[in-house]
Amino acid sequence: DWPRIGFSPRKQSLTIYVMPGFSSYDGLLSRLGKHRTGKSCLYVNKLADVDMDVLEQLMRSSLDAMREMYPD
């Protein structure tokens, strides 16, 4: 078992691990605010830098994608 979304407060930034990656979320990412991405990581310096509604949408979309790939 592995978490579908992970969160790690780091010294330099907050890291959110999103297992399906970000290739299909360009529209949401463009509205998110100040961030960087890795293959499956979203880096945010502080939560005040991002639109929390868009972040929630991104996380919900990611969870939906994971449920489709790996049903319970």
C-alpha positions in Angstrom: 0.0 0.0 0.0 1.1 3.5 -0.8 -0.5 6.9 -0.1 -2.3 8.4 -3.2 -1.2 11.8 -2.2 1.7 12.7 0.1 2.8 15.9 1.8 6.2 16.8 3.1 7.1 20.1 4.7 10.7 20.7 3.7 13.2 23.4 4.6 13.0 25.1 1.1 9.4 24.3 0.1 6.3 22.3 0.8 6.3 19.1 -1.4 3.1 17.4 -2.4 3.5 14.0 -4.0 0.9 13.3 -6.6 1.2 9.8 -8.0 -0.3 10.1 -11.5 2.0 13.1 -12.2 1.0 16.4 -13.9 0.9 15.8 -17.6 -2.9 16.0 -17.9 -3.3 19.0 -15.5 -1.8 21.9 -17.5 -5.0 23.9 -17.2 -5.1 23.7 -13.4 -1.4 24.3 -13.0 -1.6 27.5 -15.1 -4.2 28.8 -12.6 -2.5 27.5 -9.4 0.0 30.3 -8.7 3.6 30.2 -7.8 4.9 26.6 -7.9 7.4 24.2 -9.5 6.8 20.6 -10.6 8.9 17.5 -10.8 7.7 14.2 -12.4 5.3 13.5 -9.5 6.1 16.3 -7.1 4.5 19.7 -6.7 6.8 22.3 -4.9 5.2 25.3 -3.2 7.2 27.8 -1.2 4.2 28.7 1.0 0.5 28.0 0.7 -0.2 31.7 0.5 1.5 31.6 -3.0 -1.2 29.3 -4.5 -4.9 29.4 -5.1 -6.3 26.9 -2.5 -9.4 26.2 -4.6 -7.3 25.2 -7.6 -5.0 23.1 -5.3 -8.0 21.3 -4.0 -9.3 20.7 -7.6 -5.9 19.4 -8.5 -5.8 17.0 -5.6 -9.3 15.8 -6.2 -8.6 15.2 -9.9 -5.4 13.3 -8.9 -7.4 11.1 -6.5 -10.0 10.4 -9.1 -7.3 9.3 -11.6 -5.7 7.0 -9.0 -9.1 5.5 -8.2 -9.6 4.7 -11.9 -6.1 3.2 -12.2 -6.2 1.3 -8.9 -9.8 0.7 -7.7 -10.2 -0.3 -4.0 
